[in-house]
């Protein structure tokens, strides 16, 4: 893929064995990683109106989760919506 090509591809899981591995290993791993995030400082900062702590915690989460190719504003909107839901 060259620089002018799209960065997204549609992938298809080829068979039931791979689908099983994807569902029960890969997706479960991501789910556990999400659960492992401690967002209590972020939520407490929101409740207390502590803008500095909120900024620090949000920045930390963004640095841990967003890659440099996630350039679209709607990704950030989705990220913040997910964190706050």
Buried (B, 14 or more C-beta within 10 A) or exposed (E): EEEEEEEEEEEEEEEEEEEEEEEEEEEEEEEEEEEEEEEEBBBEBBEEEBEEBBEBBBEEBBEEBEEEEBEEEEEEEEBEEEBEE
